[in-house]
Amino acid sequence: MNPLTKVKLINELNEREVQLGVAEKVSWHSEYKDSAWIFLGGLPYELTEGDIICVFSQLEANGKPIFSNSRPEVNQKK
C-alpha cells in the first residue's frame, strides 16, 4: 500500500474515533502513546545507516543522545 494512502486511512480513522467519542483507553493511540519509535520514509537510497545516525546523534531527548537501530534494508540500494 502506498505510504500516502496509509496516512490518509490513519487520518480517517482518527476522525472517526473523534466523531464516535471513542475513549482514549480503547483508541489505537493508547497502544503506541509511550512508543519511542518513529518512521522515516522517503529518504534517498544513497543514505546509509551511518548518515542517519549522524543526523540524529546531534539531537537529544531528556538530555540524552538519541540512537538509531535501523533495519538492514536501509543500506540496500534498489
PQR file with spaces between the fields and no chain letter, atoms N, CA, C, O and H, PARSE charges and radii, in Angstrom:
ATOM       1  N    MET     1       0.848   -1.177    0.000 -0.4000 1.5000
ATOM       2  CA   MET     1       0.000    0.000    0.000 -0.0000 2.0000
ATOM       3  C    MET     1       0.894    1.241    0.000  0.5500 1.7000
ATOM       4  O    MET     1       1.914    1.297    0.686 -0.5500 1.4000
ATOM       5  N    ASN     2       0.494    2.193   -0.760 -0.4000 1.5000
ATOM       6  CA   ASN     2       1.216    3.454   -0.863 -0.0000 2.0000
ATOM       7  C    ASN     2       1.265    4.137    0.514  0.5500 1.7000
ATOM       8  O    ASN     2       0.243    4.196    1.197 -0.5500 1.4000
ATOM       9  H    ASN     2      -0.335    2.147   -1.317  0.4000 1.0000
ATOM      10  N    PRO     3       2.441    4.659    0.940 -0.5600 1.5000
ATOM      11  CA   PRO     3       2.537    5.328    2.245  0.2800 2.0000
ATOM      12  C    PRO     3       1.557    6.486    2.408  0.5500 1.7000
ATOM      13  O    PRO     3       1.040    6.699    3.505 -0.5500 1.4000
ATOM      14  N    LEU     4       1.292    7.238    1.341 -0.4000 1.5000
ATOM      15  CA   LEU     4       0.347    8.345    1.444 -0.0000 2.0000
ATOM      16  C    LEU     4      -1.073    7.843    1.672  0.5500 1.7000
ATOM      17  O    LEU     4      -1.862    8.484    2.367 -0.5500 1.4000
ATOM      18  H    LEU     4       1.711    7.065    0.450  0.4000 1.0000
ATOM      19  N    THR     5      -1.392    6.695    1.084 -0.4000 1.5000
ATOM      20  CA   THR     5      -2.705    6.083    1.310 -0.0000 2.0000
ATOM      21  C    THR     5      -2.844    5.676    2.771  0.5500 1.7000
ATOM      22  O    THR     5      -3.906    5.842    3.372 -0.5500 1.4000
ATOM      23  H    THR     5      -0.751    6.174    0.520  0.4000 1.0000
ATOM      24  N    LYS     6      -1.758    5.138    3.342 -0.4000 1.5000
ATOM      25  CA   LYS     6      -1.780    4.752    4.755 -0.0000 2.0000
ATOM      26  C    LYS     6      -2.029    5.968    5.649  0.5500 1.7000
ATOM      27  O    LYS     6      -2.818    5.904    6.592 -0.5500 1.4000
ATOM      28  H    LYS     6      -0.896    5.003    2.854  0.4000 1.0000
ATOM      29  N    VAL     7      -1.360    7.056    5.350 -0.4000 1.5000
ATOM      30  CA   VAL     7      -1.547    8.282    6.131 -0.0000 2.0000
ATOM      31  C    VAL     7      -2.993    8.744    6.032  0.5500 1.7000
ATOM      32  O    VAL     7      -3.599    9.125    7.033 -0.5500 1.4000
ATOM      33  H    VAL     7      -0.719    7.108    4.584  0.4000 1.0000
ATOM      34  N    LYS     8      -3.547    8.709    4.820 -0.4000 1.5000
ATOM      35  CA   LYS     8      -4.940    9.120    4.626 -0.0000 2.0000
ATOM      36  C    LYS     8      -5.881    8.230    5.439  0.5500 1.7000
ATOM      37  O    LYS     8      -6.804    8.731    6.081 -0.5500 1.4000
ATOM      38  H    LYS     8      -3.055    8.399    4.007  0.4000 1.0000
ATOM      39  N    LEU     9      -5.656    6.922    5.416 -0.4000 1.5000
ATOM      40  CA   LEU     9      -6.509    5.996    6.165 -0.0000 2.0000
ATOM      41  C    LEU     9      -6.391    6.219    7.681  0.5500 1.7000
ATOM      42  O    LEU     9      -7.385    6.139    8.403 -0.5500 1.4000
ATOM      43  H    LEU     9      -4.906    6.515    4.894  0.4000 1.0000
ATOM      44  N    ILE    10      -5.186    6.493    8.150 -0.4000 1.5000
ATOM      45  CA   ILE    10      -4.995    6.764    9.585 -0.0000 2.0000
ATOM      46  C    ILE    10      -5.725    8.045    9.980  0.5500 1.7000
ATOM      47  O    ILE    10      -6.358    8.102   11.034 -0.5500 1.4000
ATOM      48  H    ILE    10      -4.378    6.557    7.563  0.4000 1.0000
ATOM      49  N    ASN    11      -5.637    9.069    9.136 -0.4000 1.5000
ATOM      50  CA   ASN    11      -6.349   10.318    9.420 -0.0000 2.0000
ATOM      51  C    ASN    11      -7.860   10.098    9.458  0.5500 1.7000
ATOM      52  O    ASN    11      -8.556   10.672   10.295 -0.5500 1.4000
ATOM      53  H    ASN    11      -5.123    9.023    8.279  0.4000 1.0000
ATOM      54  N    GLU    12      -8.363    9.263    8.545 -0.4000 1.5000
ATOM      55  CA   GLU    12      -9.796    8.960    8.545 -0.0000 2.0000
ATOM      56  C    GLU    12     -10.189    8.209    9.814  0.5500 1.7000
ATOM      57  O    GLU    12     -11.243    8.470   10.393 -0.5500 1.4000
ATOM      58  H    GLU    12      -7.798    8.797    7.864  0.4000 1.0000
ATOM      59  N    LEU    13      -9.343    7.280   10.241 -0.4000 1.5000
ATOM      60  CA   LEU    13      -9.598    6.546   11.481 -0.0000 2.0000
ATOM      61  C    LEU    13      -9.613    7.493   12.680  0.5500 1.7000
ATOM      62  O    LEU    13     -10.471    7.381   13.555 -0.5500 1.4000
ATOM      63  H    LEU    13      -8.487    7.068    9.770  0.4000 1.0000
ATOM      64  N    ASN    14      -8.678    8.409   12.714 -0.4000 1.5000
ATOM      65  CA   ASN    14      -8.629    9.393   13.802 -0.0000 2.0000
ATOM      66  C    ASN    14      -9.908   10.225   13.853  0.5500 1.7000
ATOM      67  O    ASN    14     -10.476   10.447   14.923 -0.5500 1.4000
ATOM      68  H    ASN    14      -7.981    8.500   12.003  0.4000 1.0000
ATOM      69  N    GLU    15     -10.351   10.680   12.686 -0.4000 1.5000
ATOM      70  CA   GLU    15     -11.571   11.494   12.643 -0.0000 2.0000
ATOM      71  C    GLU    15     -12.796   10.692   13.072  0.5500 1.7000
ATOM      72  O    GLU    15     -13.674   11.210   13.761 -0.5500 1.4000
ATOM      73  H    GLU    15      -9.890   10.500   11.817  0.4000 1.0000
ATOM      74  N    ARG    16     -12.850    9.417   12.657 -0.4000 1.5000
ATOM      75  CA   ARG    16     -13.968    8.567   13.052 -0.0000 2.0000
ATOM      76  C    ARG    16     -14.003    8.365   14.562  0.5500 1.7000
ATOM      77  O    ARG    16     -15.071    8.385   15.174 -0.5500 1.4000
ATOM      78  H    ARG    16     -12.136    8.997   12.097  0.4000 1.0000
ATOM      79  N    GLU    17     -12.824    8.168   15.160 -0.4000 1.5000
ATOM      80  CA   GLU    17     -12.757    7.999   16.621 -0.0000 2.0000
ATOM      81  C    GLU    17     -13.264    9.250   17.335  0.5500 1.7000
ATOM      82  O    GLU    17     -13.969    9.153   18.340 -0.5500 1.4000
ATOM      83  H    GLU    17     -11.956    8.151   14.663  0.4000 1.0000
ATOM      84  N    VAL    18     -12.903   10.430   16.814 -0.4000 1.5000
ATOM      85  CA   VAL    18     -13.356   11.680   17.421 -0.0000 2.0000
ATOM      86  C    VAL    18     -14.873   11.800   17.289  0.5500 1.7000
ATOM      87  O    VAL    18     -15.560   12.134   18.255 -0.5500 1.4000
ATOM      88  H    VAL    18     -12.331   10.509   15.998  0.4000 1.0000
ATOM      89  N    GLN    19     -15.388   11.530   16.103 -0.4000 1.5000
ATOM      90  CA   GLN    19     -16.837   11.631   15.870 -0.0000 2.0000
ATOM      91  C    GLN    19     -17.627   10.669   16.753  0.5500 1.7000
ATOM      92  O    GLN    19     -18.710   11.005   17.232 -0.5500 1.4000
ATOM      93  H    GLN    19     -14.830   11.259   15.318  0.4000 1.0000
ATOM      94  N    LEU    20     -17.080    9.472   16.966 -0.4000 1.5000
ATOM      95  CA   LEU    20     -17.778    8.464   17.770 -0.0000 2.0000
ATOM      96  C    LEU    20     -17.537    8.650   19.266  0.5500 1.7000
ATOM      97  O    LEU    20     -18.174    7.990   20.086 -0.5500 1.4000
ATOM      98  H    LEU    20     -16.200    9.199   16.577  0.4000 1.0000
ATOM      99  N    GLY    21     -16.622    9.541   19.617 -0.4000 1.5000
ATOM     100  CA   GLY    21     -16.316    9.771   21.027 -0.0000 2.0000
ATOM     101  C    GLY    21     -15.615    8.583   21.673  0.5500 1.7000
ATOM     102  O    GLY    21     -15.859    8.267   22.837 -0.5500 1.4000
ATOM     103  H    GLY    21     -16.104   10.077   18.950  0.4000 1.0000
ATOM     104  N    VAL    22     -14.751    7.932   20.920 -0.4000 1.5000
ATOM     105  CA   VAL    22     -14.024    6.771   21.431 -0.0000 2.0000
ATOM     106  C    VAL    22     -13.135    7.199   22.593  0.5500 1.7000
ATOM     107  O    VAL    22     -12.391    8.174   22.490 -0.5500 1.4000
ATOM     108  H    VAL    22     -14.553    8.189   19.974  0.4000 1.0000
ATOM     109  N    ALA    23     -13.218    6.463   23.697 -0.4000 1.5000
ATOM     110  CA   ALA    23     -12.405    6.769   24.874 -0.0000 2.0000
ATOM     111  C    ALA    23     -10.930    6.534   24.571  0.5500 1.7000
ATOM     112  O    ALA    23     -10.574    5.639   23.804 -0.5500 1.4000
ATOM     113  H    ALA    23     -13.823    5.671   23.780  0.4000 1.0000
ATOM     114  N    GLU    24     -10.085    7.344   25.182 -0.4000 1.5000
ATOM     115  CA   GLU    24      -8.648    7.247   24.932 -0.0000 2.0000
ATOM     116  C    GLU    24      -8.104    5.856   25.237  0.5500 1.7000
ATOM     117  O    GLU    24      -7.238    5.359   24.517 -0.5500 1.4000
ATOM     118  H    GLU    24     -10.374    8.071   25.805  0.4000 1.0000
ATOM     119  N    LYS    25      -8.603    5.223   26.297 -0.4000 1.5000
ATOM     120  CA   LYS    25      -8.050    3.920   26.699 -0.0000 2.0000
ATOM     121  C    LYS    25      -8.342    2.812   25.693  0.5500 1.7000
ATOM     122  O    LYS    25      -7.666    1.784   25.717 -0.5500 1.4000
ATOM     123  H    LYS    25      -9.306    5.627   26.882  0.4000 1.0000
ATOM     124  N    VAL    26      -9.329    2.984   24.804 -0.4000 1.5000
ATOM     125  CA   VAL    26      -9.604    1.974   23.785 -0.0000 2.0000
ATOM     126  C    VAL    26      -9.183    2.417   22.388  0.5500 1.7000
ATOM     127  O    VAL    26      -9.325    1.657   21.430 -0.5500 1.4000
ATOM     128  H    VAL    26      -9.879    3.819   24.784  0.4000 1.0000
ATOM     129  N    SER    27      -8.672    3.624   22.263 -0.4000 1.5000
ATOM     130  CA   SER    27      -8.186    4.124   20.985 -0.0000 2.0000
ATOM     131  C    SER    27      -6.874    3.426   20.619  0.5500 1.7000
ATOM     132  O    SER    27      -6.131    2.986   21.496 -0.5500 1.4000
ATOM     133  H    SER    27      -8.556    4.241   23.041  0.4000 1.0000
ATOM     134  N    TRP    28      -6.601    3.331   19.330 -0.4000 1.5000
ATOM     135  CA   TRP    28      -5.342    2.743   18.894 -0.0000 2.0000
ATOM     136  C    TRP    28      -4.157    3.566   19.378  0.5500 1.7000
ATOM     137  O    TRP    28      -3.045    3.048   19.471 -0.5500 1.4000
ATOM     138  H    TRP    28      -7.205    3.689   18.618  0.4000 1.0000
ATOM     139  N    HIS    29      -4.380    4.846   19.690 -0.4000 1.5000
ATOM     140  CA   HIS    29      -3.310    5.703   20.183 -0.0000 2.0000
ATOM     141  C    HIS    29      -2.763    5.207   21.516  0.5500 1.7000
ATOM     142  O    HIS    29      -1.567    5.336   21.778 -0.5500 1.4000
ATOM     143  H    HIS    29      -5.284    5.267   19.614  0.4000 1.0000
ATOM     144  N    SER    30      -3.618    4.645   22.357 -0.4000 1.5000
ATOM     145  CA   SER    30      -3.175    4.234   23.695 -0.0000 2.0000
ATOM     146  C    SER    30      -2.121    3.136   23.631  0.5500 1.7000
ATOM     147  O    SER    30      -1.265    3.043   24.511 -0.5500 1.4000
ATOM     148  H    SER    30      -4.590    4.541   22.144  0.4000 1.0000
ATOM     149  N    GLU    31      -2.180    2.303   22.590 -0.4000 1.5000
ATOM     150  CA   GLU    31      -1.186    1.235   22.462 -0.0000 2.0000
ATOM     151  C    GLU    31       0.207    1.792   22.151  0.5500 1.7000
ATOM     152  O    GLU    31       1.217    1.214   22.553 -0.5500 1.4000
ATOM     153  H    GLU    31      -2.875    2.379   21.875  0.4000 1.0000
ATOM     154  N    TYR    32       0.247    2.897   21.447 -0.4000 1.5000
ATOM     155  CA   TYR    32       1.531    3.444   20.986 -0.0000 2.0000
ATOM     156  C    TYR    32       1.938    4.741   21.677  0.5500 1.7000
ATOM     157  O    TYR    32       2.959    5.327   21.316 -0.5500 1.4000
ATOM     158  H    TYR    32      -0.573    3.366   21.121  0.4000 1.0000
ATOM     159  N    LYS    33       1.175    5.201   22.653 -0.4000 1.5000
ATOM     160  CA   LYS    33       1.434    6.523   23.233 -0.0000 2.0000
ATOM     161  C    LYS    33       2.792    6.652   23.903  0.5500 1.7000
ATOM     162  O    LYS    33       3.340    7.753   23.962 -0.5500 1.4000
ATOM     163  H    LYS    33       0.345    4.725   22.946  0.4000 1.0000
ATOM     164  N    ASP    34       3.346    5.564   24.407 -0.4000 1.5000
ATOM     165  CA   ASP    34       4.652    5.622   25.065 -0.0000 2.0000
ATOM     166  C    ASP    34       5.766    5.085   24.172  0.5500 1.7000
ATOM     167  O    ASP    34       6.883    4.857   24.636 -0.5500 1.4000
ATOM     168  H    ASP    34       2.901    4.670   24.360  0.4000 1.0000
ATOM     169  N    SER    35       5.469    4.888   22.924 -0.4000 1.5000
ATOM     170  CA   SER    35       6.442    4.330   21.994 -0.0000 2.0000
ATOM     171  C    SER    35       7.484    5.384   21.618  0.5500 1.7000
ATOM     172  O    SER    35       7.159    6.546   21.376 -0.5500 1.4000
ATOM     173  H    SER    35       4.561    5.073   22.548  0.4000 1.0000
ATOM     174  N    ALA    36       8.710    4.957   21.576 -0.4000 1.5000
ATOM     175  CA   ALA    36       9.794    5.857   21.204 -0.0000 2.0000
ATOM     176  C    ALA    36      10.181    5.665   19.735  0.5500 1.7000
ATOM     177  O    ALA    36      11.159    6.255   19.275 -0.5500 1.4000
ATOM     178  H    ALA    36       8.974    4.013   21.773  0.4000 1.0000
ATOM     179  N    TRP    37       9.442    4.865   19.011 -0.4000 1.5000
ATOM     180  CA   TRP    37       9.778    4.569   17.625 -0.0000 2.0000
ATOM     181  C    TRP    37       9.178    5.609   16.694  0.5500 1.7000
ATOM     182  O    TRP    37       8.073    6.105   16.909 -0.5500 1.4000
ATOM     183  H    TRP    37       8.648    4.386   19.384  0.4000 1.0000
ATOM     184  N    ILE    38       9.938    5.923   15.653 -0.4000 1.5000
ATOM     185  CA   ILE    38       9.439    6.819   14.618 -0.0000 2.0000
ATOM     186  C    ILE    38       9.697    6.166   13.267  0.5500 1.7000
ATOM     187  O    ILE    38      10.580    5.318   13.134 -0.5500 1.4000
ATOM     188  H    ILE    38      10.836    5.520   15.478  0.4000 1.0000
ATOM     189  N    PHE    39       8.930    6.563   12.281 -0.4000 1.5000
ATOM     190  CA   PHE    39       9.122    6.081   10.918 -0.0000 2.0000
ATOM     191  C    PHE    39       9.693    7.214   10.087  0.5500 1.7000
ATOM     192  O    PHE    39       9.151    8.319   10.069 -0.5500 1.4000
ATOM     193  H    PHE    39       8.213    7.252   12.389  0.4000 1.0000
ATOM     194  N    LEU    40      10.785    6.933    9.402 -0.4000 1.5000
ATOM     195  CA   LEU    40      11.365    7.903    8.476 -0.0000 2.0000
ATOM     196  C    LEU    40      11.187    7.352    7.074  0.5500 1.7000
ATOM     197  O    LEU    40      11.825    6.367    6.703 -0.5500 1.4000
ATOM     198  H    LEU    40      11.225    6.035    9.416  0.4000 1.0000
ATOM     199  N    GLY    41      10.339    7.972    6.312 -0.4000 1.5000
ATOM     200  CA   GLY    41      10.093    7.499    4.956 -0.0000 2.0000
ATOM     201  C    GLY    41      10.542    8.516    3.931  0.5500 1.7000
ATOM     202  O    GLY    41      10.767    9.687    4.240 -0.5500 1.4000
ATOM     203  H    GLY    41       9.821    8.772    6.614  0.4000 1.0000
ATOM     204  N    GLY    42      10.665    8.051    2.728 -0.4000 1.5000
ATOM     205  CA   GLY    42      11.007    8.939    1.626 -0.0000 2.0000
ATOM     206  C    GLY    42      12.455    9.395    1.620  0.5500 1.7000
ATOM     207  O    GLY    42      12.793   10.395    0.987 -0.5500 1.4000
ATOM     208  H    GLY    42      10.483    7.101    2.477  0.4000 1.0000
ATOM     209  N    LEU    43      13.311    8.666    2.321 -0.4000 1.5000
ATOM     210  CA   LEU    43      14.726    9.041    2.345 -0.0000 2.0000
ATOM     211  C    LEU    43      15.416    8.522    1.088  0.5500 1.7000
ATOM     212  O    LEU    43      15.045    7.471    0.566 -0.5500 1.4000
ATOM     213  H    LEU    43      13.037    7.853    2.836  0.4000 1.0000
ATOM     214  N    PRO    44      16.409    9.245    0.603 -0.5600 1.5000
ATOM     215  CA   PRO    44      17.142    8.769   -0.575  0.2800 2.0000
ATOM     216  C    PRO    44      17.848    7.440   -0.280  0.5500 1.7000
ATOM     217  O    PRO    44      18.364    7.240    0.819 -0.5500 1.4000
ATOM     218  N    TYR    45      17.867    6.549   -1.249 -0.4000 1.5000
ATOM     219  CA   TYR    45      18.513    5.258   -1.066 -0.0000 2.0000
ATOM     220  C    TYR    45      20.019    5.398   -0.865  0.5500 1.7000
ATOM     221  O    TYR    45      20.665    4.481   -0.359 -0.5500 1.4000
ATOM     222  H    TYR    45      17.447    6.712   -2.142  0.4000 1.0000
ATOM     223  N    GLU    46      20.580    6.538   -1.256 -0.4000 1.5000
ATOM     224  CA   GLU    46      22.016    6.748   -1.107 -0.0000 2.0000
ATOM     225  C    GLU    46      22.428    6.908    0.358  0.5500 1.7000
ATOM     226  O    GLU    46      23.590    6.697    0.706 -0.5500 1.4000
ATOM     227  H    GLU    46      20.055    7.283   -1.667  0.4000 1.0000
ATOM     228  N    LEU    47      21.470    7.281    1.217 -0.4000 1.5000
ATOM     229  CA   LEU    47      21.792    7.450    2.635 -0.0000 2.0000
ATOM     230  C    LEU    47      22.126    6.110    3.265  0.5500 1.7000
ATOM     231  O    LEU    47      21.483    5.096    2.991 -0.5500 1.4000
ATOM     232  H    LEU    47      20.526    7.452    0.935  0.4000 1.0000
ATOM     233  N    THR    48      23.135    6.126    4.106 -0.4000 1.5000
ATOM     234  CA   THR    48      23.484    4.916    4.847 -0.0000 2.0000
ATOM     235  C    THR    48      22.945    5.038    6.264  0.5500 1.7000
ATOM     236  O    THR    48      22.493    6.105    6.679 -0.5500 1.4000
ATOM     237  H    THR    48      23.656    6.949    4.329  0.4000 1.0000
ATOM     238  N    GLU    49      22.996    3.945    6.992 -0.4000 1.5000
ATOM     239  CA   GLU    49      22.591    3.992    8.396 -0.0000 2.0000
ATOM     240  C    GLU    49      23.466    4.991    9.148  0.5500 1.7000
ATOM     241  O    GLU    49      22.990    5.699   10.035 -0.5500 1.4000
ATOM     242  H    GLU    49      23.362    3.078    6.654  0.4000 1.0000
ATOM     243  N    GLY    50      24.748    5.043    8.787 -0.4000 1.5000
ATOM     244  CA   GLY    50      25.673    5.992    9.408 -0.0000 2.0000
ATOM     245  C    GLY    50      25.259    7.440    9.188  0.5500 1.7000
ATOM     246  O    GLY    50      25.380    8.268   10.090 -0.5500 1.4000
ATOM     247  H    GLY    50      25.135    4.468    8.066  0.4000 1.0000
ATOM     248  N    ASP    51      24.772    7.745    7.990 -0.4000 1.5000
ATOM     249  CA   ASP    51      24.303    9.106    7.695 -0.0000 2.0000
ATOM     250  C    ASP    51      23.140    9.481    8.608  0.5500 1.7000
ATOM     251  O    ASP    51      23.100   10.579    9.164 -0.5500 1.4000
ATOM     252  H    ASP    51      24.674    7.071    7.257  0.4000 1.0000
ATOM     253  N    ILE    52      22.199    8.557    8.753 -0.4000 1.5000
ATOM     254  CA   ILE    52      21.024    8.814    9.585 -0.0000 2.0000
ATOM     255  C    ILE    52      21.422    8.943   11.048  0.5500 1.7000
ATOM     256  O    ILE    52      20.925    9.821   11.753 -0.5500 1.4000
ATOM     257  H    ILE    52      22.231    7.665    8.301  0.4000 1.0000
ATOM     258  N    ILE    53      22.314    8.075   11.506 -0.4000 1.5000
ATOM     259  CA   ILE    53      22.794    8.149   12.891 -0.0000 2.0000
ATOM     260  C    ILE    53      23.495    9.478   13.129  0.5500 1.7000
ATOM     261  O    ILE    53      23.335   10.080   14.190 -0.5500 1.4000
ATOM     262  H    ILE    53      22.718    7.362   10.934  0.4000 1.0000
ATOM     263  N    CYS    54      24.269    9.942   12.155 -0.4000 1.5000
ATOM     264  CA   CYS    54      24.982   11.218   12.281 -0.0000 2.0000
ATOM     265  C    CYS    54      24.002   12.366   12.510  0.5500 1.7000
ATOM     266  O    CYS    54      24.224   13.217   13.371 -0.5500 1.4000
ATOM     267  H    CYS    54      24.399    9.453   11.292  0.4000 1.0000
ATOM     268  N    VAL    55      22.922   12.387   11.740 -0.4000 1.5000
ATOM     269  CA   VAL    55      21.927   13.453   11.895 -0.0000 2.0000
ATOM     270  C    VAL    55      21.263   13.367   13.269  0.5500 1.7000
ATOM     271  O    VAL    55      21.148   14.372   13.970 -0.5500 1.4000
ATOM     272  H    VAL    55      22.741   11.696   11.040  0.4000 1.0000
ATOM     273  N    PHE    56      20.825   12.161   13.652 -0.4000 1.5000
ATOM     274  CA   PHE    56      20.105   12.023   14.911 -0.0000 2.0000
ATOM     275  C    PHE    56      21.015   12.108   16.131  0.5500 1.7000
ATOM     276  O    PHE    56      20.543   12.383   17.234 -0.5500 1.4000
ATOM     277  H    PHE    56      20.918   11.345   13.082  0.4000 1.0000
ATOM     278  N    SER    57      22.301   11.878   15.948 -0.4000 1.5000
ATOM     279  CA   SER    57      23.212   11.972   17.090 -0.0000 2.0000
ATOM     280  C    SER    57      23.373   13.417   17.550  0.5500 1.7000
ATOM     281  O    SER    57      23.857   13.681   18.651 -0.5500 1.4000
ATOM     282  H    SER    57      22.684   11.654   15.052  0.4000 1.0000
ATOM     283  N    GLN    58      22.962   14.342   16.697 -0.4000 1.5000
ATOM     284  CA   GLN    58      23.042   15.753   17.055 -0.0000 2.0000
ATOM     285  C    GLN    58      21.825   16.204   17.861  0.5500 1.7000
ATOM     286  O    GLN    58      21.792   17.323   18.373 -0.5500 1.4000
ATOM     287  H    GLN    58      22.568   14.128   15.803  0.4000 1.0000
ATOM     288  N    LEU    59      20.829   15.329   17.970 -0.4000 1.5000
ATOM     289  CA   LEU    59      19.623   15.637   18.728 -0.0000 2.0000
ATOM     290  C    LEU    59      19.706   15.011   20.108  0.5500 1.7000
ATOM     291  O    LEU    59      20.441   14.044   20.310 -0.5500 1.4000
ATOM     292  H    LEU    59      20.855   14.420   17.554  0.4000 1.0000
ATOM     293  N    GLU    60      18.976   15.542   21.034 -0.4000 1.5000
ATOM     294  CA   GLU    60      18.937   14.990   22.379 -0.0000 2.0000
ATOM     295  C    GLU    60      17.496   14.904   22.861  0.5500 1.7000
ATOM     296  O    GLU    60      16.649   15.720   22.499 -0.5500 1.4000
ATOM     297  H    GLU    60      18.379   16.327   20.869  0.4000 1.0000
ATOM     298  N    ALA    61      17.241   13.890   23.690 -0.4000 1.5000
ATOM     299  CA   ALA    61      15.926   13.736   24.320 -0.0000 2.0000
ATOM     300  C    ALA    61      16.160   13.590   25.810  0.5500 1.7000
ATOM     301  O    ALA    61      16.873   12.685   26.243 -0.5500 1.4000
ATOM     302  H    ALA    61      17.929   13.227   23.984  0.4000 1.0000
ATOM     303  N    ASN    62      15.581   14.452   26.578 -0.4000 1.5000
ATOM     304  CA   ASN    62      15.761   14.421   28.030 -0.0000 2.0000
ATOM     305  C    ASN    62      17.238   14.477   28.415  0.5500 1.7000
ATOM     306  O    ASN    62      17.652   13.859   29.396 -0.5500 1.4000
ATOM     307  H    ASN    62      15.002   15.187   26.226  0.4000 1.0000
ATOM     308  N    GLY    63      18.025   15.215   27.643 -0.4000 1.5000
ATOM     309  CA   GLY    63      19.440   15.364   27.950 -0.0000 2.0000
ATOM     310  C    GLY    63      20.298   14.190   27.544  0.5500 1.7000
ATOM     311  O    GLY    63      21.495   14.178   27.829 -0.5500 1.4000
ATOM     312  H    GLY    63      17.689   15.717   26.846  0.4000 1.0000
ATOM     313  N    LYS    64      19.714   13.189   26.879 -0.4000 1.5000
ATOM     314  CA   LYS    64      20.477   12.015   26.456 -0.0000 2.0000
ATOM     315  C    LYS    64      20.451   11.929   24.932  0.5500 1.7000
ATOM     316  O    LYS    64      19.428   12.223   24.313 -0.5500 1.4000
ATOM     317  H    LYS    64      18.741   13.198   26.647  0.4000 1.0000
ATOM     318  N    PRO    65      21.574   11.525   24.321 -0.5600 1.5000
ATOM     319  CA   PRO    65      21.600   11.395   22.863  0.2800 2.0000
ATOM     320  C    PRO    65      20.576   10.369   22.388  0.5500 1.7000
ATOM     321  O    PRO    65      20.290    9.394   23.083 -0.5500 1.4000
ATOM     322  N    ILE    66      20.038   10.596   21.220 -0.4000 1.5000
ATOM     323  CA   ILE    66      19.114    9.656   20.592 -0.0000 2.0000
ATOM     324  C    ILE    66      19.932    8.723   19.706  0.5500 1.7000
ATOM     325  O    ILE    66      20.804    9.175   18.965 -0.5500 1.4000
ATOM     326  H    ILE    66      20.269   11.388   20.655  0.4000 1.0000
ATOM     327  N    PHE    67      19.656    7.439   19.778 -0.4000 1.5000
ATOM     328  CA   PHE    67      20.365    6.456   18.961 -0.0000 2.0000
ATOM     329  C    PHE    67      19.389    5.798   17.998  0.5500 1.7000
ATOM     330  O    PHE    67      18.181    5.784   18.235 -0.5500 1.4000
ATOM     331  H    PHE    67      18.947    7.071   20.380  0.4000 1.0000
ATOM     332  N    SER    68      19.924    5.253   16.910 -0.4000 1.5000
ATOM     333  CA   SER    68      19.100    4.620   15.886 -0.0000 2.0000
ATOM     334  C    SER    68      19.448    3.141   15.784  0.5500 1.7000
ATOM     335  O    SER    68      20.611    2.751   15.894 -0.5500 1.4000
ATOM     336  H    SER    68      20.906    5.265   16.719  0.4000 1.0000
ATOM     337  N    ASN    69      18.436    2.339   15.575 -0.4000 1.5000
ATOM     338  CA   ASN    69      18.632    0.925   15.286 -0.0000 2.0000
ATOM     339  C    ASN    69      17.783    0.632   14.066  0.5500 1.7000
ATOM     340  O    ASN    69      16.600    0.313   14.187 -0.5500 1.4000
ATOM     341  H    ASN    69      17.492    2.655   15.486  0.4000 1.0000
ATOM     342  N    SER    70      18.384    0.740   12.890 -0.4000 1.5000
ATOM     343  CA   SER    70      17.605    0.607   11.668 -0.0000 2.0000
ATOM     344  C    SER    70      17.623   -0.819   11.152  0.5500 1.7000
ATOM     345  O    SER    70      18.459   -1.636   11.537 -0.5500 1.4000
ATOM     346  H    SER    70      19.344    0.999   12.792  0.4000 1.0000
ATOM     347  N    ARG    71      16.679   -1.089   10.273 -0.4000 1.5000
ATOM     348  CA   ARG    71      16.614   -2.405    9.650 -0.0000 2.0000
ATOM     349  C    ARG    71      17.669   -2.474    8.557  0.5500 1.7000
ATOM     350  O    ARG    71      18.040   -1.440    8.001 -0.5500 1.4000
ATOM     351  H    ARG    71      16.000   -0.424    9.960  0.4000 1.0000
ATOM     352  N    PRO    72      18.164   -3.671    8.235 -0.5600 1.5000
ATOM     353  CA   PRO    72      19.237   -3.810    7.239  0.2800 2.0000
ATOM     354  C    PRO    72      18.911   -3.228    5.873  0.5500 1.7000
ATOM     355  O    PRO    72      19.816   -2.756    5.186 -0.5500 1.4000
ATOM     356  N    GLU    73      17.641   -3.243    5.451 -0.4000 1.5000
ATOM     357  CA   GLU    73      17.324   -2.758    4.115 -0.0000 2.0000
ATOM     358  C    GLU    73      17.551   -1.270    3.948  0.5500 1.7000
ATOM     359  O    GLU    73      17.497   -0.773    2.823 -0.5500 1.4000
ATOM     360  H    GLU    73      16.905   -3.627    6.009  0.4000 1.0000
ATOM     361  N    VAL    74      17.807   -0.529    5.039 -0.4000 1.5000
ATOM     362  CA   VAL    74      18.109    0.902    4.922 -0.0000 2.0000
ATOM     363  C    VAL    74      19.349    1.106    4.073  0.5500 1.7000
ATOM     364  O    VAL    74      19.440    2.085    3.332 -0.5500 1.4000
ATOM     365  H    VAL    74      17.851   -0.932    5.953  0.4000 1.0000
ATOM     366  N    ASN    75      20.305    0.192    4.172 -0.4000 1.5000
ATOM     367  CA   ASN    75      21.566    0.349    3.467 -0.0000 2.0000
ATOM     368  C    ASN    75      21.554   -0.278    2.068  0.5500 1.7000
ATOM     369  O    ASN    75      22.530   -0.142    1.329 -0.5500 1.4000
ATOM     370  H    ASN    75      20.232   -0.603    4.774  0.4000 1.0000
ATOM     371  N    GLN    76      20.490   -0.947    1.701 -0.4000 1.5000
ATOM     372  CA   GLN    76      20.437   -1.595    0.397 -0.0000 2.0000
ATOM     373  C    GLN    76      19.925   -0.629   -0.653  0.5500 1.7000
ATOM     374  O    GLN    76      18.938    0.075   -0.435 -0.5500 1.4000
ATOM     375  H    GLN    76      19.698   -1.058    2.301  0.4000 1.0000
ATOM     376  N    LYS    77      20.592   -0.598   -1.780 -0.4000 1.5000
ATOM     377  CA   LYS    77      20.148    0.236   -2.889 -0.0000 2.0000
ATOM     378  C    LYS    77      19.273   -0.591   -3.793  0.5500 1.7000
ATOM     379  O    LYS    77      19.511   -1.782   -3.991 -0.5500 1.4000
ATOM     380  H    LYS    77      21.393   -1.170   -1.957  0.4000 1.0000
ATOM     381  N    LYS    78      18.242    0.054   -4.347 -0.4000 1.5000
ATOM     382  CA   LYS    78      17.355   -0.667   -5.290 -0.0000 2.0000
ATOM     383  C    LYS    78      17.745   -0.355   -6.707  0.5500 1.7000
ATOM     384  O    LYS    78      17.125   -0.859   -7.643 -0.5500 1.4000
ATOM     385  H    LYS    78      18.049    1.022   -4.186  0.4000 1.0000
